[in-house]
Amino acid sequence: MKTRITELFGIEHPIIQGGMHYVGFAEMAAAVSNAGGLGIITGLTLGTPEKLADEIAKCKDMTDKPFGVNLTFLPTVNAPDYPGLVKAIIDGGVKAVETAGNNPAQVLPFFKDAGVKVIHKCTSVRHSLKAQSIGCDAVSVDGFECGGHPGEDDIPNMILLPRAADELEIPFVASGGMADGRSLVASLAMGAEGMNMGTRFIATKEAPVHENVKKAIVAASELDTRLVMRPLRNTERVMTNDAVEELLQIEKEKGADLEFEDIIEQVAGVYPRIMTEGDMDAGAWSCGMVAGLIDDIPTCKELIDRIMAEAKEIITQRLARFQGA
Ligand SMILES: Cc1cc2nc3c(=O)[nH]c(=O)nc-3n(C[C@H](O)[C@H](O)[C@H](O)COP(=O)(O)O)c2cc1C
């Protein structure tokens, strides 16, 4: 399938794997890219420019297809070495970057000069327009359904995507709640040029996470996510578990007085314990409502081939039938 997104990134299918903390290692990115999508290494999980450079080199050994790196800008006191990470990306010859969090204006000139294409992840139309105005090549429009940080506007993709289509000139992919061929066709119908998936890609054979994480996603329904850190205006959609329910209880008790320190035990440093060790009650980890649509653990190639075949069937059979009627 050819879209403005496949053309922009030089990929076969309009499917991107969003950056994911402690999931987006070389194994994940290479598996998605080898299957014809755009795999993404998560820069901040590696943390230092040296480790990111090693991970990029490892990924290049595993695929000769294009892949990208996610750079998430966090409101943190001990900021990572962003200039060093940018240099590692450019020196590593990576040609695609997914930015997220804050406005990426400061790093854009470096990527532009190096011919790196930038797709910025946004949870609102106004942020998407801002990304377009500062020179981003594309936007990943992340609806309220998404795993991770949906922002504070709570607009689901059924509204957000057509709104983005009405306003944007640069191409965008639909993100949040995407799982199958139906998601892809619906995204295209609403004006997107492809889709971005997070949670769905964790439940694949190649995802370098503990089997417990994959099984938890398969077992979960669409009712099993919770929104945490809302009072801090840093809302995150996570899978429910004992630690998350405890966190929500603390939020309820503290009300408007909640501070980050009150919930630090449930959110800080929990990713390695969950993703690597499989301790599923260690704390809050991002997961989308789309878990309700996930009931198997295929390879990335099986998943992407299935999505493309299903999309084709919907477009040429199901939708064509309505046209004829
Ligand atoms: C476990 C997990 C970790 C994530 N970590 C990041 C991250 O570090 N940076 C980022 O920009 N997005 C992150 N995301 C968001 C994804 O890139 C993607 O936008 C989101 O998962 C899309 O929604 P979906 O899960 O419904 O597909 C994460 C998502 C998950 C599920």
The ligand as a MOL file (V3000), in Angstrom:
LIG
                    3D

  0  0  0     0  0            999 V3000
M  V30 BEGIN CTAB
M  V30 COUNTS 31 33 0 0 0
M  V30 BEGIN ATOM
M  V30 1 C 4.4240 0.2010 27.5670 0
M  V30 2 C 4.3630 1.4820 26.7900 0
M  V30 3 C 5.4060 2.4000 26.8890 0
M  V30 4 C 5.3820 3.6000 26.1720 0
M  V30 5 N 6.4490 4.4490 26.2410 0
M  V30 6 C 6.4760 5.5600 25.4550 0
M  V30 7 C 7.6220 6.4130 25.4510 0
M  V30 8 O 8.6120 6.1800 26.1540 0
M  V30 9 N 7.5940 7.4980 24.6300 0
M  V30 10 C 6.5210 7.7750 23.8210 0
M  V30 11 O 6.5610 8.7510 23.0910 0
M  V30 12 N 5.4150 6.9910 23.8230 0
M  V30 13 C 5.3790 5.8910 24.6060 0
M  V30 14 N 4.2710 5.0680 24.5660 0
M  V30 15 C 3.1410 5.4010 23.6620 0
M  V30 16 C 3.2290 4.6350 22.3300 0
M  V30 17 O 4.3250 5.0470 21.5680 0
M  V30 18 C 1.9680 4.8480 21.4710 0
M  V30 19 O 1.7960 6.2120 21.1940 0
M  V30 20 C 0.7110 4.3110 22.1440 0
M  V30 21 O 0.9780 3.0730 22.7460 0
M  V30 22 C -0.4140 4.1880 21.1500 0
M  V30 23 O -1.5580 3.6660 21.7580 0
M  V30 24 P -1.9480 2.0940 21.7520 0
M  V30 25 O -1.1770 1.5020 22.8950 0
M  V30 26 O -3.4070 2.0980 21.9580 0
M  V30 27 O -1.5030 1.5100 20.4360 0
M  V30 28 C 4.2700 3.8920 25.3280 0
M  V30 29 C 3.2110 2.9720 25.2490 0
M  V30 30 C 3.2410 1.7800 25.9530 0
M  V30 31 C 2.0920 0.8220 25.8190 0
M  V30 END ATOM
M  V30 BEGIN BOND
M  V30 1 1 1 2
M  V30 2 1 2 3
M  V30 3 2 2 30
M  V30 4 2 3 4
M  V30 5 1 4 5
M  V30 6 1 4 28
M  V30 7 2 5 6
M  V30 8 1 6 7
M  V30 9 1 6 13
M  V30 10 2 7 8
M  V30 11 1 7 9
M  V30 12 1 9 10
M  V30 13 2 10 11
M  V30 14 1 10 12
M  V30 15 2 12 13
M  V30 16 1 13 14
M  V30 17 1 14 15
M  V30 18 1 14 28
M  V30 19 1 15 16
M  V30 20 1 16 17
M  V30 21 1 16 18
M  V30 22 1 18 19
M  V30 23 1 18 20
M  V30 24 1 20 21
M  V30 25 1 20 22
M  V30 26 1 22 23
M  V30 27 1 23 24
M  V30 28 2 24 25
M  V30 29 1 24 26
M  V30 30 1 24 27
M  V30 31 2 28 29
M  V30 32 1 29 30
M  V30 33 1 30 31
M  V30 END BOND
M  V30 END CTAB
M  END
